[in-house]
Amino acid sequence: MAMIVIQHPIKDFQAWKQAFDNDPLGRAKHGVMRHAIYRAADDPDLVIVNLEFATREQADRFLPMLRQMWDRVGGGLGFGSAQGVQARILDEVERT
């Protein structure tokens, strides 16, 4: 199991959520099995998204696609380009 963990600031949660729900990249067709969205308790304009994949290879292929999309739409959603987003791939070691 692998996960892409994404963290970025936003201007308007509802606008961001609508863009996320529109799913322009087709998460499922690229191997995303499930996702979780969090907002920081002390900063509701900070969003954290976890995308789960069955394999590391799927996550490795999807992250560059996300970065390209962020460069196109990030300004309108409050985080600028892909440079305004923190994202990394995690390999699952243990789950209980």
N, CA, C and O atoms as a GROMACS GRO file, in nm:
protein
  384
    1MET      N    1   0.086  -0.117   0.000
    1MET     CA    2   0.000   0.000   0.000
    1MET      C    3   0.090   0.123   0.000
    1MET      O    4   0.194   0.127   0.066
    2ALA      N    5   0.048   0.223  -0.076
    2ALA     CA    6   0.119   0.351  -0.082
    2ALA      C    7   0.017   0.462  -0.071
    2ALA      O    8  -0.101   0.444  -0.099
    3MET      N    9   0.065   0.577  -0.029
    3MET     CA   10  -0.023   0.691  -0.012
    3MET      C   11   0.049   0.817  -0.058
    3MET      O   12   0.167   0.836  -0.032
    4ILE      N   13  -0.026   0.903  -0.128
    4ILE     CA   14   0.023   1.038  -0.153
    4ILE      C   15  -0.043   1.127  -0.049
    4ILE      O   16  -0.166   1.129  -0.037
    5VAL      N   17   0.038   1.198   0.027
    5VAL     CA   18  -0.010   1.293   0.126
    5VAL      C   19   0.015   1.433   0.072
    5VAL      O   20   0.128   1.470   0.039
    6ILE      N   21  -0.092   1.510   0.064
    6ILE     CA   22  -0.088   1.644   0.003
    6ILE      C   23  -0.131   1.745   0.109
    6ILE      O   24  -0.227   1.722   0.184
    7GLN      N   25  -0.060   1.855   0.115
    7GLN     CA   26  -0.095   1.963   0.209
    7GLN      C   27  -0.080   2.096   0.135
    7GLN      O   28   0.023   2.124   0.075
    8HIS      N   29  -0.186   2.176   0.141
    8HIS     CA   30  -0.176   2.308   0.080
    8HIS      C   31  -0.280   2.405   0.134
    8HIS      O   32  -0.386   2.364   0.182
    9PRO      N   33  -0.249   2.534   0.127
    9PRO     CA   34  -0.346   2.636   0.168
    9PRO      C   35  -0.449   2.655   0.058
    9PRO      O   36  -0.422   2.629  -0.060
   10ILE      N   37  -0.568   2.701   0.095
   10ILE     CA   38  -0.673   2.731  -0.001
   10ILE      C   39  -0.736   2.866   0.033
   10ILE      O   40  -0.722   2.915   0.145
   11LYS      N   41  -0.806   2.924  -0.063
   11LYS     CA   42  -0.879   3.048  -0.039
   11LYS      C   43  -1.022   3.021   0.006
   11LYS      O   44  -1.073   3.086   0.097
   12ASP      N   45  -1.086   2.924  -0.058
   12ASP     CA   46  -1.229   2.900  -0.039
   12ASP      C   47  -1.250   2.749  -0.041
   12ASP      O   48  -1.238   2.686  -0.146
   13PHE      N   49  -1.283   2.691   0.075
   13PHE     CA   50  -1.297   2.546   0.083
   13PHE      C   51  -1.403   2.493  -0.012
   13PHE      O   52  -1.381   2.392  -0.078
   14GLN      N   53  -1.518   2.559  -0.021
   14GLN     CA   54  -1.626   2.509  -0.107
   14GLN      C   55  -1.582   2.505  -0.254
   14GLN      O   56  -1.613   2.409  -0.325
   15ALA      N   57  -1.512   2.608  -0.300
   15ALA     CA   58  -1.463   2.609  -0.438
   15ALA      C   59  -1.360   2.499  -0.458
   15ALA      O   60  -1.361   2.428  -0.559
   16TRP      N   61  -1.269   2.485  -0.361
   16TRP     CA   62  -1.169   2.378  -0.370
   16TRP      C   63  -1.236   2.242  -0.373
   16TRP      O   64  -1.202   2.157  -0.455
   17LYS      N   65  -1.334   2.220  -0.283
   17LYS     CA   66  -1.401   2.090  -0.274
   17LYS      C   67  -1.476   2.059  -0.403
   17LYS      O   68  -1.478   1.944  -0.447
   18GLN      N   69  -1.537   2.159  -0.464
   18GLN     CA   70  -1.605   2.137  -0.591
   18GLN      C   71  -1.506   2.092  -0.698
   18GLN      O   72  -1.533   2.000  -0.775
   19ALA      N   73  -1.390   2.158  -0.702
   19ALA     CA   74  -1.287   2.118  -0.798
   19ALA      C   75  -1.239   1.977  -0.770
   19ALA      O   76  -1.220   1.898  -0.863
   20PHE      N   77  -1.219   1.943  -0.643
   20PHE     CA   78  -1.176   1.808  -0.606
   20PHE      C   79  -1.282   1.706  -0.648
   20PHE      O   80  -1.249   1.602  -0.706
   21ASP      N   81  -1.408   1.735  -0.619
   21ASP     CA   82  -1.516   1.642  -0.653
   21ASP      C   83  -1.535   1.624  -0.804
   21ASP      O   84  -1.582   1.520  -0.848
   22ASN      N   85  -1.497   1.726  -0.881
   22ASN     CA   86  -1.505   1.713  -1.027
   22ASN      C   87  -1.405   1.610  -1.080
   22ASN      O   88  -1.422   1.558  -1.191
   23ASP      N   89  -1.302   1.580  -1.002
   23ASP     CA   90  -1.208   1.472  -1.031
   23ASP      C   91  -1.154   1.478  -1.173
   23ASP      O   92  -1.172   1.383  -1.250
   24PRO      N   93  -1.088   1.589  -1.210
   24PRO     CA   94  -1.046   1.606  -1.348
   24PRO      C   95  -0.944   1.503  -1.399
   24PRO      O   96  -0.934   1.482  -1.520
   25LEU      N   97  -0.871   1.439  -1.309
   25LEU     CA   98  -0.772   1.340  -1.353
   25LEU      C   99  -0.827   1.198  -1.351
   25LEU      O  100  -0.763   1.107  -1.405
   26GLY      N  101  -0.942   1.177  -1.291
   26GLY     CA  102  -0.997   1.042  -1.282
   26GLY      C  103  -0.918   0.958  -1.183
   26GLY      O  104  -0.846   0.866  -1.221
   27ARG      N  105  -0.933   0.991  -1.055
   27ARG     CA  106  -0.853   0.923  -0.953
   27ARG      C  107  -0.866   0.771  -0.960
   27ARG      O  108  -0.765   0.701  -0.957
   28ALA      N  109  -0.987   0.719  -0.969
   28ALA     CA  110  -1.007   0.573  -0.967
   28ALA      C  111  -0.937   0.505  -1.084
   28ALA      O  112  -0.876   0.400  -1.066
   29LYS      N  113  -0.945   0.563  -1.201
   29LYS     CA  114  -0.881   0.498  -1.317
   29LYS      C  115  -0.729   0.498  -1.307
   29LYS      O  116  -0.662   0.425  -1.380
   30HIS      N  117  -0.674   0.581  -1.217
   30HIS     CA  118  -0.530   0.585  -1.196
   30HIS      C  119  -0.488   0.515  -1.067
   30HIS      O  120  -0.374   0.529  -1.022
   31GLY      N  121  -0.580   0.439  -1.008
   31GLY     CA  122  -0.544   0.353  -0.897
   31GLY      C  123  -0.576   0.404  -0.758
   31GLY      O  124  -0.546   0.335  -0.661
   32VAL      N  125  -0.636   0.521  -0.746
   32VAL     CA  126  -0.672   0.568  -0.612
   32VAL      C  127  -0.787   0.482  -0.560
   32VAL      O  128  -0.895   0.477  -0.620
   33MET      N  129  -0.762   0.414  -0.450
   33MET     CA  130  -0.862   0.324  -0.393
   33MET      C  131  -0.955   0.398  -0.298
   33MET      O  132  -1.073   0.365  -0.288
   34ARG      N  133  -0.902   0.496  -0.227
   34ARG     CA  134  -0.982   0.577  -0.135
   34ARG      C  135  -0.904   0.703  -0.105
   34ARG      O  136  -0.783   0.711  -0.124
   35HIS      N  137  -0.978   0.801  -0.056
   35HIS     CA  138  -0.913   0.926  -0.015
   35HIS      C  139  -0.973   0.974   0.116
   35HIS      O  140  -1.083   0.934   0.155
   36ALA      N  141  -0.899   1.059   0.184
   36ALA     CA  142  -0.946   1.126   0.306
   36ALA      C  143  -0.905   1.272   0.295
   36ALA      O  144  -0.796   1.304   0.250
   37ILE      N  145  -0.995   1.360   0.338
   37ILE     CA  146  -0.969   1.505   0.335
   37ILE      C  147  -0.976   1.555   0.479
   37ILE      O  148  -1.067   1.521   0.554
   38TYR      N  149  -0.879   1.635   0.515
   38TYR     CA  150  -0.873   1.695   0.648
   38TYR      C  151  -0.853   1.845   0.635
   38TYR      O  152  -0.795   1.893   0.538
   39ARG      N  153  -0.903   1.918   0.734
   39ARG     CA  154  -0.874   2.061   0.747
   39ARG      C  155  -0.807   2.080   0.882
   39ARG      O  156  -0.848   2.019   0.982
   40ALA      N  157  -0.705   2.162   0.886
   40ALA     CA  158  -0.634   2.186   1.011
   40ALA      C  159  -0.728   2.252   1.112
   40ALA      O  160  -0.798   2.347   1.078
   41ALA      N  161  -0.730   2.202   1.233
   41ALA     CA  162  -0.819   2.255   1.336
   41ALA      C  163  -0.790   2.400   1.368
   41ALA      O  164  -0.881   2.476   1.400
   42ASP      N  165  -0.664   2.439   1.358
   42ASP     CA  166  -0.627   2.577   1.390
   42ASP      C  167  -0.617   2.666   1.267
   42ASP      O  168  -0.586   2.785   1.280
   43ASP      N  169  -0.643   2.610   1.148
   43ASP     CA  170  -0.636   2.689   1.024
   43ASP      C  171  -0.724   2.622   0.918
   43ASP      O  172  -0.676   2.536   0.844
   44PRO      N  173  -0.852   2.659   0.911
   44PRO     CA  174  -0.943   2.593   0.816
   44PRO      C  175  -0.906   2.616   0.668
   44PRO      O  176  -0.965   2.554   0.580
   45ASP      N  177  -0.811   2.705   0.643
   45ASP     CA  178  -0.765   2.727   0.506
   45ASP      C  179  -0.646   2.638   0.470
   45ASP      O  180  -0.584   2.658   0.366
   46LEU      N  181  -0.615   2.542   0.554
   46LEU     CA  182  -0.511   2.444   0.526
   46LEU      C  183  -0.578   2.309   0.508
   46LEU      O  184  -0.645   2.259   0.599
   47VAL      N  185  -0.560   2.251   0.391
   47VAL     CA  186  -0.623   2.123   0.357
   47VAL      C  187  -0.516   2.016   0.344
   47VAL      O  188  -0.409   2.040   0.287
   48ILE      N  189  -0.545   1.898   0.398
   48ILE     CA  190  -0.458   1.782   0.383
   48ILE      C  191  -0.541   1.672   0.318
   48ILE      O  192  -0.653   1.643   0.362
   49VAL      N  193  -0.487   1.612   0.214
   49VAL     CA  194  -0.555   1.505   0.141
   49VAL      C  195  -0.464   1.384   0.138
   49VAL      O  196  -0.346   1.394   0.106
   50ASN      N  197  -0.520   1.269   0.171
   50ASN     CA  198  -0.450   1.141   0.159
   50ASN      C  199  -0.515   1.061   0.047
   50ASN      O  200  -0.636   1.040   0.048
   51LEU      N  201  -0.435   1.018  -0.048
   51LEU     CA  202  -0.481   0.933  -0.158
   51LEU      C  203  -0.415   0.797  -0.144
   51LEU      O  204  -0.292   0.788  -0.145
   52GLU      N  205  -0.493   0.691  -0.131
   52GLU     CA  206  -0.439   0.556  -0.111
   52GLU      C  207  -0.436   0.478  -0.242
   52GLU      O  208  -0.530   0.482  -0.321
   53PHE      N  209  -0.326   0.406  -0.262
   53PHE     CA  210  -0.303   0.323  -0.381
   53PHE      C  211  -0.264   0.182  -0.338
   53PHE      O  212  -0.212   0.162  -0.228
   54ALA      N  213  -0.290   0.086  -0.423
   54ALA     CA  214  -0.249  -0.051  -0.395
   54ALA      C  215  -0.097  -0.066  -0.408
   54ALA      O  216  -0.036  -0.146  -0.336
   55THR      N  217  -0.036   0.009  -0.500
   55THR     CA  218   0.107  -0.006  -0.524
   55THR      C  219   0.179   0.129  -0.527
   55THR      O  220   0.118   0.232  -0.555
   56ARG      N  221   0.305   0.124  -0.499
   56ARG     CA  222   0.391   0.243  -0.506
   56ARG      C  223   0.400   0.293  -0.651
   56ARG      O  224   0.405   0.413  -0.674
   57GLU      N  225   0.402   0.202  -0.746
   57GLU     CA  226   0.413   0.240  -0.886
   57GLU      C  227   0.295   0.328  -0.929
   57GLU      O  228   0.313   0.424  -1.003
   58GLN      N  229   0.175   0.295  -0.883
   58GLN     CA  230   0.058   0.377  -0.916
   58GLN      C  231   0.074   0.518  -0.859
   58GLN      O  232   0.046   0.617  -0.927
   59ALA      N  233   0.119   0.527  -0.736
   59ALA     CA  234   0.140   0.658  -0.675
   59ALA      C  235   0.250   0.736  -0.749
   59ALA      O  236   0.237   0.856  -0.772
   60ASP      N  237   0.358   0.667  -0.787
   60ASP     CA  238   0.467   0.730  -0.861
   60ASP      C  239   0.419   0.787  -0.994
   60ASP      O  240   0.467   0.892  -1.037
   61ARG      N  241   0.327   0.720  -1.060
   61ARG     CA  242   0.274   0.768  -1.189
   61ARG      C  243   0.176   0.883  -1.170
   61ARG      O  244   0.167   0.971  -1.256
   62PHE      N  245   0.101   0.883  -1.058
   62PHE     CA  246  -0.005   0.982  -1.039
   62PHE      C  247   0.048   1.117  -0.990
   62PHE      O  248  -0.007   1.221  -1.028
   63LEU      N  249   0.150   1.118  -0.909
   63LEU     CA  250   0.199   1.244  -0.852
   63LEU      C  251   0.240   1.346  -0.958
   63LEU      O  252   0.204   1.463  -0.944
   64PRO      N  253   0.314   1.309  -1.063
   64PRO     CA  254   0.347   1.409  -1.166
   64PRO      C  255   0.222   1.466  -1.235
   64PRO      O  256   0.220   1.583  -1.274
   65MET      N  257   0.119   1.385  -1.251
   65MET     CA  258  -0.006   1.433  -1.311
   65MET      C  259  -0.070   1.537  -1.219
   65MET      O  260  -0.121   1.639  -1.266
   66LEU      N  261  -0.068   1.511  -1.088
   66LEU     CA  262  -0.121   1.608  -0.993
   66LEU      C  263  -0.044   1.740  -1.001
   66LEU      O  264  -0.104   1.847  -1.003
   67ARG      N  265   0.088   1.731  -1.006
   67ARG     CA  266   0.170   1.853  -1.012
   67ARG      C  267   0.138   1.936  -1.136
   67ARG      O  268   0.130   2.059  -1.129
   68GLN      N  269   0.118   1.871  -1.249
   68GLN     CA  270   0.081   1.944  -1.371
   68GLN      C  271  -0.055   2.012  -1.354
   68GLN      O  272  -0.072   2.127  -1.394
   69MET      N  273  -0.150   1.942  -1.295
   69MET     CA  274  -0.282   2.001  -1.272
   69MET      C  275  -0.272   2.120  -1.177
   69MET      O  276  -0.334   2.223  -1.201
   70TRP      N  277  -0.196   2.106  -1.069
   70TRP     CA  278  -0.182   2.216  -0.973
   70TRP      C  279  -0.123   2.339  -1.039
   70TRP      O  280  -0.162   2.451  -1.007
   71ASP      N  281  -0.030   2.320  -1.132
   71ASP     CA  282   0.026   2.435  -1.204
   71ASP      C  283  -0.081   2.507  -1.284
   71ASP      O  284  -0.077   2.629  -1.298
   72ARG      N  285  -0.178   2.432  -1.337
   72ARG     CA  286  -0.285   2.492  -1.418
   72ARG      C  287  -0.392   2.561  -1.334
   72ARG      O  288  -0.439   2.668  -1.372
   73VAL      N  289  -0.431   2.502  -1.220
   73VAL     CA  290  -0.549   2.552  -1.148
   73VAL      C  291  -0.519   2.608  -1.009
   73VAL      O  292  -0.608   2.664  -0.945
   74GLY      N  293  -0.398   2.593  -0.962
   74GLY     CA  294  -0.366   2.630  -0.824
   74GLY      C  295  -0.389   2.776  -0.791
   74GLY      O  296  -0.429   2.808  -0.679
   75GLY      N  297  -0.366   2.866  -0.885
   75GLY     CA  298  -0.386   3.008  -0.859
   75GLY      C  299  -0.529   3.040  -0.822
   75GLY      O  300  -0.554   3.118  -0.730
   76GLY      N  301  -0.623   2.982  -0.893
   76GLY     CA  302  -0.763   3.008  -0.867
   76GLY      C  303  -0.815   2.947  -0.738
   76GLY      O  304  -0.917   2.989  -0.684
   77LEU      N  305  -0.743   2.846  -0.689
   77LEU     CA  306  -0.787   2.778  -0.567
   77LEU      C  307  -0.709   2.822  -0.443
   77LEU      O  308  -0.733   2.772  -0.334
   78GLY      N  309  -0.617   2.916  -0.461
   78GLY     CA  310  -0.553   2.976  -0.346
   78GLY      C  311  -0.417   2.924  -0.307
   78GLY      O  312  -0.365   2.962  -0.202
   79PHE      N  313  -0.356   2.838  -0.389
   79PHE     CA  314  -0.223   2.791  -0.350
   79PHE      C  315  -0.120   2.812  -0.459
   79PHE      O  316  -0.010   2.755  -0.452
   80GLY      N  317  -0.151   2.893  -0.560
   80GLY     CA  318  -0.052   2.923  -0.662
   80GLY      C  319  -0.027   2.802  -0.750
   80GLY      O  320  -0.120   2.734  -0.793
   81SER      N  321   0.099   2.776  -0.778
   81SER     CA  322   0.137   2.664  -0.863
   81SER      C  323   0.165   2.541  -0.778
   81SER      O  324   0.139   2.540  -0.658
   82ALA      N  325   0.218   2.439  -0.841
   82ALA     CA  326   0.258   2.318  -0.769
   82ALA      C  327   0.362   2.350  -0.662
   82ALA      O  328   0.378   2.274  -0.566
   83GLN      N  329   0.432   2.462  -0.677
   83GLN     CA  330   0.532   2.502  -0.576
   83GLN      C  331   0.465   2.534  -0.442
   83GLN      O  332   0.530   2.528  -0.338
   84GLY      N  333   0.336   2.569  -0.444
   84GLY     CA  334   0.264   2.601  -0.321
   84GLY      C  335   0.208   2.480  -0.249
   84GLY      O  336   0.139   2.495  -0.148
   85VAL      N  337   0.236   2.360  -0.301
   85VAL     CA  338   0.180   2.237  -0.245
   85VAL      C  339   0.292   2.150  -0.192
   85VAL      O  340   0.396   2.132  -0.256
   86GLN      N  341   0.271   2.096  -0.074
   86GLN     CA  342   0.363   1.994  -0.022
   86GLN      C  343   0.299   1.858  -0.051
   86GLN      O  344   0.184   1.834  -0.015
   87ALA      N  345   0.373   1.771  -0.116
   87ALA     CA  346   0.321   1.638  -0.147
   87ALA      C  347   0.435   1.538  -0.142
   87ALA      O  348   0.546   1.564  -0.187
   88ARG      N  349   0.403   1.422  -0.086
   88ARG     CA  350   0.505   1.317  -0.083
   88ARG      C  351   0.435   1.181  -0.085
   88ARG      O  352   0.319   1.167  -0.047
   89ILE      N  353   0.510   1.084  -0.130
   89ILE     CA  354   0.460   0.946  -0.135
   89ILE      C  355   0.513   0.873  -0.012
   89ILE      O  356   0.631   0.878   0.020
   90LEU      N  357   0.421   0.805   0.056
   90LEU     CA  358   0.456   0.725   0.172
   90LEU      C  359   0.431   0.578   0.140
   90LEU      O  360   0.330   0.543   0.078
   91ASP      N  361   0.522   0.492   0.183
   91ASP     CA  362   0.503   0.348   0.174
   91ASP      C  363   0.454   0.298   0.309
   91ASP      O  364   0.514   0.327   0.412
   92GLU      N  365   0.344   0.224   0.308
   92GLU     CA  366   0.290   0.171   0.433
   92GLU      C  367   0.382   0.065   0.490
   92GLU      O  368   0.426  -0.025   0.419
   93VAL      N  369   0.409   0.076   0.617
   93VAL     CA  370   0.494  -0.018   0.687
   93VAL      C  371   0.410  -0.110   0.777
   93VAL      O  372   0.436  -0.230   0.788
   94GLU      N  373   0.309  -0.050   0.841
   94GLU     CA  374   0.225  -0.129   0.931
   94GLU      C  375   0.090  -0.063   0.943
   94GLU      O  376   0.080   0.060   0.941
   95ARG      N  377  -0.015  -0.145   0.957
   95ARG     CA  378  -0.150  -0.096   0.983
   95ARG      C  379  -0.212  -0.191   1.084
   95ARG      O  380  -0.207  -0.313   1.069
   96THR      N  381  -0.272  -0.134   1.189
   96THR     CA  382  -0.336  -0.220   1.288
   96THR      C  383  -0.481  -0.180   1.303
   96THR      O  384  -0.554  -0.241   1.382
   0.00000   0.00000   0.00000
